[in-house]
């Protein structure tokens, strides 16, 4: 028969008298458990959550075994009396005994007198127990007064005696009214992160996003490899000594979607303090990318594969997928047999986990089989076996309950004393490289209690090239399911004039392939294709093109039409999600060369909803009336820097990658080393460099005023146009210098890539002498003219009339669904969109296969615009809504952009006939952005696809 002592109250906040009442009930009744119910009502800023934290702190810091009897629970009621009635009616087990602990002032409360009537029908024995006055008792009003008046000493004196000074500081930190306490922010309350485009997120933003994530006691030793180290920095070491590790201010740890730790977002000093003091755990919040806003994910580059290749990240969807496969008896048996062939020495652990758990604890290992090996068996000493704190606490509680006679059986199916069980007969456990138990927590716990070793197998991160790897991965992921879609920015590059400049013999006016492309996957007919780290070489005609050009037809030769698709994904490992991201991180900076990708309105950090999107267009229209924009020209980005070569200044190209030649600067002599034979950039680069190097004496004074003469990091952001582009045939060839940027290389704090600090290379506009640039253009013009080129700076726009946004917003558009067509004006589609899914990926049914695409992408936009059924395109309900929001985002960007471009004129004619207009107005955004109208669909109008 269960015996329960009940202690309800407001406890705002709890003090020593309250805690000692609970301990008295645990000691002076025969109750199995003392349930403390904390009321919901807030008093003078002290919340239920604060009181719960204090109760748990009192209990966890108490070495007395009696504290293990205390169970702290929140109440949804503001009334302790209501709590008692609810507990008797709904919670207490039938046939149990309930003791209600009461203080002297409560015994005369007539509201409790009818409780027995509610207990009787459920055969509950109910009685009140008078708890004598306890040491440390003060009134709640007095405690709140101590807090309000910042009287920490009086507050400390009212806490339970067993608490250390640090425990009392933790308690004070829980109740102090100022959330901006210095212990929270190691770098101050204005801690923030910002990317190269000016997007910013503050620590307070992160705290708001993650306020519902529970605090857990995280194993400190797991942080040793990722915490920042300041051993040689006296100032930081002093800072470590000053910070406080407390439950109120947990450190923030970034983890992937499967819970694998990545880096410490906030709290490196506190983590170092915990490590130095050899604390077993530290209060922490584990933050997944899905907990953050799209803007925060973008700033932290969480949509890129920035982690070491040894880490196999899995999403919830991946776990569900591998779970379904392992529950399929045929597939799980196939995988088991393949694993036995792969790891014959480890058959014991494989057979055990397959037979008993259907590999339930091996999901990550199997899903990432190409990245893992099993080693062992080996004998592991108990000191080297590590359990998660929650697991160890749970096991210890049951162990103590058995020893204290509170439970009759420790094991479900027998009466064996856990202190006497024969550890040597236990099946082996499985541990990771750090010694943490992956499978066999209970066995490991008992081995540690008896201080005896266990047989173990270890799963380690190591490249696995066994032939069975491909077979297992084919069972998990049928062909073509894990192909990475380059999406917009990279694949668009193929359709641009810059891509065409890379064709043999320079730009092509029109390219219409004579073949019909049939996607055969990566397991089609075998050819002797040559694919390097950066290029594909056609084995039929020998033409070479760059992998980074992207596109669905990446392997199709645009000279002869030959399909150069590799035969085996595992041999080439090309075009997979991780491979493509590696290429992006290692080789590419962004589309369009070193100047980087320019933002669309929906990319701006202050644009997160449909209403925001409309506002930006309205603000841009107002700005353009008094602050001319710049015509965006669809040319070949041919950005250059002035570098020193053997003591002589000369111009060099920079494509913006982290390749050695780009970092040094690509001189004319380097062009054929940097680009493949026949690549159009050799011709473009030669013409641009010849022009500028010849003009060097004439523009030297201008270069000095611009700072270029002594700073090789300054980049001329410019376009090269020779004849027809995607949208307009110009009457002359010209160079257009948009402005000056500075190229930077910086480590991303706390981020690693392939075992080294991740370095990003990017460029940003900076303030420079506009008059000096115009003088340079004037002095460059005669040399350019001799070579058949004109020279422009920023081509200004002029607004002829106000854009008619009302016409665009009132036009109706239809989204087809299985339940019927939804038709609304553009304005309503945008007004109903509260979150632009700019960084979200969704799964789209394309040609019978699922394809991962951006929610805000051309592919999604065009499919819905053409009337395809959303329910047939997307299976996941949330994906459907993201797709509709992405469609509305593109639609609004195109149609509102068209209205602006219609009313803009320029020295080069109507801006409607160009790629768009560039807006530079810090009142709208700190970074330049482009309005492109229909050109957002880029090269889709041309014959080149």
N, C-alpha and C positions, 0 to 999 in steps of 0.2 A: 504494500500500500504506500503510495507516494505521500510524502509529508513536505509541505511547502510553507515557508514563512514569507509573509508579504509586507513590504514596507513602501507605501505610496506617499508621494509628496510633490510639492513644487520644486524644492531644492534649487532656488535661484539666488546664489549658487549653493552647492553642497559644501559643508564645512566639517570640521573634525567631529562635532557632536553627531551629525547625521551618519558619518561613516562608522563611528563607534556604536551607534544604535544597530546598524546592520551586522557588525561583528558580534555584538551582544546576542542578537537573535541566533546567529550561527553557532555560538558557543552554548547558549543556555536553553535551547530547545532541541528536540530530536529531528529537526527539519533536515531534509536531504539538500535543500537549496533555499537560499534567501533571494527572493525576487524583489528588486528595487525598481519601482515604476516612477519615471521622471515625467512630471506634468508638462503639457504643451504651452502653457501661458508664459509669455515673455514678461519680465519684470525689470524696468529701468535699464533696458539694453542687454540684460542677461537672458540668453535664449536657451531653449531646451537642448540644442546641439552643444552649446558651451557646457551645460551641466552634465550632459552625457560624457563629454570628453574628460571633465574633471573626475567624475565617478570612476571612469576606466583608468585614469592616471593614478588615482588613489589605490585602486585594486592591483594594477600591474606592478606598482612600485612596492607593494607590501610583501615582505618575505614570509609572513605568517601563513601556514597552509590553510587556515580558516578562510582566508580571502578567496580561495578557490571555490567556496560555496556560494559566493555572491554572483548573481546574474543581473546585469544592468539592462533595463529595457525602456524604450521610449513609450510614452502614452500619447494617445491622440486626444485625450480629454484635458480640459482645464481644471477638473475637479478630482482630487484624490478620492473622494467618496464614490464618485461615479466609477473610478478605476476599480475599486474593491467589488462593487456590484457586478461590473462587467467581467471581472476575473472569475468570480464565483459562478456566474451564469454561463460563460462561454469558454473559459480557458482551463480552469482547474480540472484535472481528470476526475471522472466519477469514482466515488469511493475513496477519495484522497482526504487528507487532513490539512486544513489551512489555518495557520496562526497569523493573526493580524497584529503586527507590531504597532503600538501606540505610545505616544508620549503622555505625560501627566495631563497636559492641557486638552488632549483629544478625548480622554475617557468620558467626559460629560457630554460629548457631541451626540445628540439624539439621532442624528442621521444614520448612524451605524447600527441602530438597535434592531432593524428588520432584516439584516443580512442572513440571520439564521433561517428565516423563512425561505430564502432563495437557495440555501445550501441543502436543506432537507430533501427536496425532490431528487437531487442528484447524489444522495447518499454521501454528502460531503460533511465531515466533522469540522465544525468551525468554532474557533474560540479566539478571543482577544488576549493579547499578552502585553502587560504594562512594562515598558522598558524604563528602568530608572534613569535619572539625569546622567548624562555622559560628559566626560571631560572634553573641553574644547567647545562646548556649546555656546554659540552666540546667535543673535537673531539674524535672519536673512537681510533685514533692513540695515543692520550694522555692517554686514559683509559688503552689501552694495555701496554703502557709504565709504568704506575703505577704498573700493575700486574707483568710485567717482572722484574722491579727493586725492587719488594717487598715493595712498598710504600703504605701500607694499609691505612694510614691516609688520603692521597690524594684521594685514591679510595673511602673511606667512605664519604668524603666531596662532591663527585660527585654523590651520590645516592639520591633518593627522600627523602624529609625532614621528611615525616611521619614515616620513619623506625626507630626502636629502635636500641640501640647498639647491642643487640643480633641478630636482623634482619640483620644488617650490617655485623656481623661476619659470619652469614650464607651465605650472598652474597659473601664474601671473600673466604669462604670455597669452593664455587662452582667453582671459577675461578683459584684458586692457582694451579700451574702447577705440583706440586709433589703429586702423588696419595698416597704416603705413609705417609701423614700427620698424626701426632700422635693421632689426634682425631678419626681417622678411626680405629686404633688398640688399644683397651684398654690394651692389653698385649704386645704391640709392634708389629712391622712389621713381626716378625717371628712366630706369632701365628699359631699353628698347632694342629692337633688331630692325635693320633696314637693308633692303637689297639695292642693287645698282640702279634700279629704275626709280628710286625714291619711295617705294612702298614701305610702310612702317607699321610695326606692331609692338605694343608696349607689354611689359610684364603684367600690368593690371589687366590688359586685354586677355592675356593667356589665363590669368587667374579666373576671370569671368567665364571664359570658355570651359574651364575644367573644374568649376566649383562643385559639380556633382560627382566627380571621381573620388572614390574613397581613399583615405590615407592608409597605407599599409607599412608595416615594419619590414624594410627591405634589407637583405643580407649585405652588410657593409663590404665584405670582401669581394663581392661581385662588381664593385665600383673601382677596384684598384687599377684595372686596365684602361678605364675611360676617363678617370678624374684628371683634371688639369694639374700639372706638377709645378710648384714654385720653389723648389729646394734652394735655388740660387738667387731668390728675390726676397731680401729682408722685409720689404714693405708688405708683400703678400703673406709672408709667414706671420708677421705681426697681426695682419687682418684675420688670419686663421685663428689666432689665439683669442680674438675679440668676439667672434661670432658665437651664437648660441644654437645648439641643436635642440629642437623642440618639436612637439607634436603639433603645435599651432602653426609652425612654418615649415612644412615638409619641403624637401628638395624636389625638383621637377626633373623627371627622367624621361627622355624620349625613347619609346619602344616601337617596334614595327607592329603590324596588325596582329601578329601571332604572339606578341609579348616579349620578343627578343630585344634586350636593351641595346641602345645605339649610342646615345651620348647624354651628358647632363646638361639640361637646358638652363637650369638655375639652381645654384647651391653647391658649386665646386668647393668653396671655402668650408662649408659645413661638412661636406663629404670628406674633405681632407682632415678636418678636426676629428670626425668619427673614426677614420682609419688610424690616425695617430694615437687616439685614446684607446684603440683596440675594442671599440664598441661592436657588439655582434650585429646590431641592426641600426637603421636610421629611418625616421619617418619620411615617407616618400609618396609622391603621386606618379603613377606610370601613365604617360600620355601617349596615345596612339595618334597617327595622322588623322584618323577619322574623327577625333575629338576636336580638331582645330578647324577654323574657318578657311575657306579657299584662299584668302589673302595670306593668312599665316602659313599655310602649306606651301604657297608659292615662294614666300620669303625664305622659308627654311629648306626650299628645294626638295620637298618630300615627294614630289612626283618624279624624281630622278633616282636612278639606282646608284646612290652615292656610297653604298656600304661595300665592304670587302666582299670579294666573290665567294669567300668561304662561308658566308652567312646565307642560309637559304630562307628567305622571307616568304611567308604564306599569309594570304588573306583568309577571312572567314569563309569565303566561297571556296578557297582551295581546301580548307579543312573539311568542309561539307562534302566536297567532291571525292577526296581520298577516303572519307568515311563510307560513302556510298559504295565505292569500289571494293573496299575491304569487307563490306557486308555481303558482297556478291561472292558466293562460295566458289564459283568457277574461276573468277578473276583473282581472288585472294589465294587460291591454291596455285595458280600459275605463278603469281608473284613469289609465293613461298618456295616453290621448286627452283625458281631462278635465283633466289637469294641463297639457297643451300648450295647450288653450284658455284656461286660467287664467293661464299664464305664457308668452306667445308669445316674449318677448324672451330667455327662458332655455331655449329649445328645445334648444340644444347640450348643456347639462349634463343635461337630462332624457333626451334621446335616448341619450346616452353611458351613463348609469346604468341605463336601462331595457334597452338592448341588451346591455351587458356584465355587469351585476350583478343584473338583475331587481329593481332598487331595494333591494338588500340593506342598503345603508347609509342608506337613506331611511325606515326603518320608523317612527321616531318622528315624522318630518316628516309622513308620510302619515296615520298614526294620529291625530295632532293637527292636521290640516290647517286647522281653524278658528282655530288660534292662531299660524300661521306664514306668512311670506312668503319668497320668494326674490328677492334683488336681485343686480344685476350684468348682464353681466360687468364686472369691473374688474381692473386690474393691481395685484397685491399684491407689495410689496417683501419680500425674504427675511427681513428683521428682524421683519416683522409676521406671519410664518407660524410657528405654534407646533405642536410635536409633543409627544405624551405622552412622558415620559422613557423608559418601557420601549420604546416604538417606536423612539425615536432611538438608544437604546443597542443595540438589536438590529440596526438598519441600519448603525450605525457599526462594529459588530463585523465584519459581512460585508464592508463597504467596506475595512477595514484588512486583512482576510484576503486580499482580492484584491490590494491594493497590495503586501503582503508576499510574494505568490506562494504563499500557502497554498491557494488555490483557483484553478482555471483560468478559470472563467467567473463573471462577476458576474450576468449576466442568464441566465435559463433557456434562452432560444431563440436567443441570438446571442452573438458574442464582443466586443461593443462595450465599450470602456473607459468606465466610469461617469464618469470625470473629463472625458471629451470628448463625451459625448452632447449633442445639440442640444436644449436646454431649450425653445426657442421652438416646437418641434413637439409638445410635450406636450399632451394633452387638459387641459381646465381642472380644477382641484381645487375642492372644496367646503369652506368653513370656517364656523364659527359666529361669533357676535357678538364673541367674545373673540379670534378669530383661530386657534383650535385646529382642526386638520384633521379633518373628518368623513369625507371620501372623498379618496383620493389621497395617502396617507402616503409612498409610495415616490417619487412625483414631487416632493412637497414636500421630502423629504430631499435629493434630488439638486440641487434648485434652491438650497437653503440651502448645500450644499457648494460649488457654483459661484458662490454669491452673486449669483444672477440672479433677476429677478422672474418671476412666473407669473400667467397668467390665472386668476381665481377667481370663484366665485359664493358669495354669503353667505346663509345661512338665518338669519333674524332672528325673534324673538318679536314678533308683531304681529297684531292682530285681522284675520281674513280673512273678509270678508263676500261673497265671490264666489258666485254661484248654484250653481256646481259643487261647492262645499263640501258641501252637503247630499247631493248625489248620491254623492260619494265616501264620506261617512260612512254612507250607506245600504248601500253595498257592504260596508263593514267591519262595521257593526253593524246587522243587520236590525231593523226596528221593534220596540220594547219590550224589547230586550236590555239596554239600559243604564238602565233605570228604577230609581231609588233606592227601596228599601223603607224607609219611616219606622220599621219594626220596632216595638218595644214601646212605649217611653216616650211618643213623640209620638202614635202612633195610639191608644194606650190613653186618652189625654186626651180623645179624641172621645167615649169611652164613659162618661166620668165625670160626676158631678153638676155639676162646674165647666163642662164643655162645654154641658150642658143649660141652665145658667144663661145661656149666651150665645145661646140661641135667642130669637126674637122673643117678647116678652111674658114673658120670664123662664123659669124651669125648667119642663120638661115631665115629667109623671109617667111617661109611657110613649110611646115613639116607634116606630111600626112602619111603615116605608115602604110605600106602596101600589104601588110599582113593583118590577120585578125588574131589578137592575143587570146590565147586560151590558158587559163591559170592551171598549171599542172601540179602545183605544190612543189615540195622539195625532194620528192621521191620519184620523179619522172624518169625519162630516158637518160641514160648516162652518156655524157660527152666528156671530152678532155678539157674542161673549162679551166681557166687560170684565174683565180681570185686571190688577190693580195690583201693586206690589211686595209688598203685604201682604194684599190682600183679593181675593176673587172676588165679582162682582156678577152675579146671575142675570139674563140678558137677557129671560127670560120673565115673572118676577114682580117682579124688582127687589130681592129679599132679598140681603143682603150677609153673607158670613162670612169668617173669617180663614184664610189659607193655612196658618198654623201649627197649625190644628186637625188637619191630616193625615188619614190614612186612605186605604184603597184607593178609596173613593168620594168623593174630595176634591172633584171637579167636579160631583157630583150635588146638585142643590138639594133640601134636605130639607123644603121647603115645598110645591113643586109637582112635584118629581121630574124636572125638566128636566136634560138632560146638557149641562153648560157646558164640556166638554173643548175646549181650543184645537185648531185645525186643524193647525197646523204647529209641531213642536217647535222648529224653528230660529227661527220668528218670536217665540214666547213664551219658549223655553228654560226651560220650567217642568217641575218634577217630575223633572228629571234629577238624577243623583247629585251633580254639582258645584253645581247650582242649590240643591238642598235643603240641602246643607251650608253654602252661603253664607247662606241664610236662618237656619239654626241659629246660625251664628257671629255674624251681624250683628244679628239681631232677638231670638232667644230666649236666655234664660239657661238654663233647664231647664223641665221640666214643673212645673205647680203653682205658678207665680208666683215671686216673689222668694225665697221660703224654700228653693227648690231641690228636687231629687229626693232622696228618702231611700233609703239603700242597702238592698238585700236581703242576707241572709246571704252569698250567693255573690259579692256585690260587695266584700266586706271584703278588705283587703289580705292578711290572714293566712289566707284561705280559698282554697286553690289545688287541693285534691283532694277526692275524695268523703269520705275520712276526716276531713278538716278541716271539711267541711260538717256531718257528724254531731256532731263535737266542739262546734261553735258552738251547735247546738241544745241539747246537753247542758249546756253552760255557761250558756246563757240560762235554762234551766229551773231550775238551781241558783240563779242570780241572782234570779229572780223570787220565790223563796221569802222572801228577806229584803230585796229591793230592788224595790218595786213598779214595774211598767212603767206606760206611759200608753196609754190606749185610742186607737187611730188611727181618726179619724172621717173618713168619706167626704163631705166638704163642699166648698165653693168656697173656695179659698185667697184670702183678702181681706187680705193683709198691708199694714200701714200704717206710716208714719214721721211724726214731728213735725218740721215744717219752719218756716222763717221766711218770711212773705210780707208784704213792705212793713213790716217791723218788728213784725208780729203773728204769734204762734204759731198754727198750725193743723195739723190732721192731713191727710195726703195718702196716697193709695195708691201702691204700687210693685209693678209686675208683674215686675220683675227683669231687664228687657231693657236694652240700651244705647241705647234711644231717648231723645231729649232730655227728653221728658215724664217718663219713669220716673226718670231721673237727677235731675231737678228735684224730682219728686214730683207726683202727679196730684191736684190739688185737685178739689173737687166741680165747680167751674166748668170744669175741664179734661176732665171725663169724656167729654163728647160729641166733644171733639177727639181723645181717645185711642182711643175705641171707635166702631165703626160704628153708624149709626142702628139702633135696635132691639136692639142687643147687650145681653144680660142683665147684663153687668158694670156698665152704667150704673145700673141699679136697685140691684144689690148694693152698689156703691161709694157711691151716694148714701145708702143706709140706714146703712151702717157709719160713714161720715164724719160724718153728722148726729149720730149717737149719741155718738161720741167727742168731737166738737167741743163739743157741749152739755155734756158731762161735764168738759171741760177745767178749769174752776175747781175742781171737787171733787177732781180727781185730780192737781192740780199738785204737791202735796207728794210724792206717790208717784213722779211722774215725775222729780222732782229726785233722790230716793234711788236711782232706777234709772239715773240718768245720762242719761235721754232728753231732759231739758229743754235741755241744752247740746250734745247730740250728734245731729245729724240723720241720722247713718248707722245709728242703732239702729232695728231693725225689729221690730214686733210680728208674730210668726209665728202666724197664726190662721186658723180655718176659719169659714165662714158656712154655717149649715144652716137651710133653710126647708122643713119637711115631709119628703117622702120622698127618700131617696138611693138609690143602686144596690142597697143591701143591707138597709135597714131604714127603716120609716116611724116617725119620731120623734113623740112626743106634743106637742112644742113646738118653736118656733123658738129657735135659740140661737147664740151666739158662743162659740167655744172658743179660748182663747189658749194655745198650746202652749209658748211661751217667747220669749226675746229673741235675735235674731241681730244681727250687725254686717255691713253691706253694704260690700264692698271693691271697688276697681277697681285692677288691677295689670297692668303690662306683662309679657308672657311673655318671659323672657330669651332673646334671640337669635332670636325668632320674628317673622316679618313676615306681614302680611295686606294684600293690595292695595297694596303698596308702603309701608305704614306699620307701625310696631311693633304687634304683636297685643296687644290689651287684653282681659282677661277681667274680667267683673263677676260677683261671687258673694257669698253670705252664709254666715256661720258662727255657730253658737251660741257664747256666751261666758258667763263666770261673772257672775251678777248676784244682787241681793238678793231671794231667793225670798219673804221676808216682805213686802217692799215690793210685789211683784207681787200677792200675795194681798190686801193692803190696797187696791190699785188695783181689783181685781175686786170687792171689797166696796163700794167707793165708786161703781163704774160700774153696779152691779146695779140701783139704783132708776131711773136714767135709761133703762137697757135695758128694764126691765119696762114702763115707760110706752109703749114702742114695740113691745111684744109679744114681747120677746126675753129669754131667760135668759142668764146669763154663766157660763162655766166656765173654770177653768184647766186644768192637766193632769189628766185623769180617771184616778185610780189604779186599778190592778188588784190582785186578791187571788187567790192560788192556793189552790184547794179540795183538790187532790190532786196526786200526781206524774203527769206525762204518761206514757202507755204507749208509749214508743218501740219496745219490743220487738215489739209488735203491728204497728206500721207497717213496721218493717224486715223482718219475716218474711213479709209479704204478697208474693205472687208477681206479676210483671208480664212481659208478652211483647213481644218485638221481632220483627217479621216480616221475613224475608229470603228471597231466592230459594232459598237452600240449605235453608230450613226455619226454623221458629220457634225463637227462643232465649228460654227462660223461666227467670227467676231471681228469688229474693227481692230486695226493694229493697236490703237490706243488701249483697248481693253485687254488684248493679249499681254501688253507690256505692264499695264497697271496691276494685273493679277500675278505678276512674277515678283516674288519677294527675295529670291536668291538666284543670281546668275551663276550657273554651274561651270564657271570658267575652267576650273582645274579638275573637273570630274570626268572619269572614263566610264563608258557604258558598253554593254554587249549588244551588237546589232546583227540581225540575221541577213547575211549577204550571200546569195548563191548557194543556199543550203548549209552554210557554216556560220558559226558565231565569230564575229570580228570585233575586236576591241577598238573603239573609236572615241574621240573626244565628244562630250555632250554638246559643246559649242564648236561645231566643225561644219565644213562645207558638205561633207557626205550626209550628215544628219539633216542639215538644212534643205538640201536639194531633194532628198528622198521625200520629206514631208511636203515640201512645196509642190512637188509633182503629183501629190495625191496618194502616195503609198500609205497603207493602213498601219497606224502606229502600233496596234496590238499584234500585228503580224511581224513588224520589224523588231520589236523588243518584247522579251518575255517577262522580265522583272518589272514589277509595278513602279518601283522608284525610278528605274531606268526610263520608263515611258514618260514620267513627268519631267525628268531631267532633259529628255530629248525635246519635249514640247517647249521647255524653257530655253533650250539652246536654239531651237528653231526661231522662237520669238526674238531672241537676242540678235541673231544674224539678220532676220527680216527687218527689225527696227534699225539696225546699223546701216543696212543697205538703203532702205527707203528714205530715212531721215537724212542720210548722207547725200543721196541724189538731190534732195531739195536744196541743200546748201551749194552743191557743185553747180546746179543750174544757174544760180545767180552770181557766180564768181567769174570775173574776167581776169586776163593777165596779158603781159606783152607777148606771150606765146599763144594767145587765143583763149577761147572758153576753157575753163578748168574742167568742165564736164568731159572734155576730150582727152584729159590726162589721167594719170593714176589717182590723183586726188589732191588734197591740200594738207599741209603740215601746220598745226597750231602750236604756237609757243606763247603761252600765257600762264604765268605762275599763279594767277588768281583762280585758274581752273584746275591746273595740275602742275606739279613741279617738274614734270618731264614732258618733252614734246610728244604729240600724238597725231595720228593721221586720220583724216576722214576720206574714205575712198568710194562711197556709193556703190554702184554696180561693180566697180573694179575689185570689190572684196572677193568676188568670184574669180578674179585674176585671169589666168590663161584658159579658163574653160570656154571662152568665146573663140579661141583659135582652133586650128586644125590639129595642133599638137596635143596629144593626150598620152 
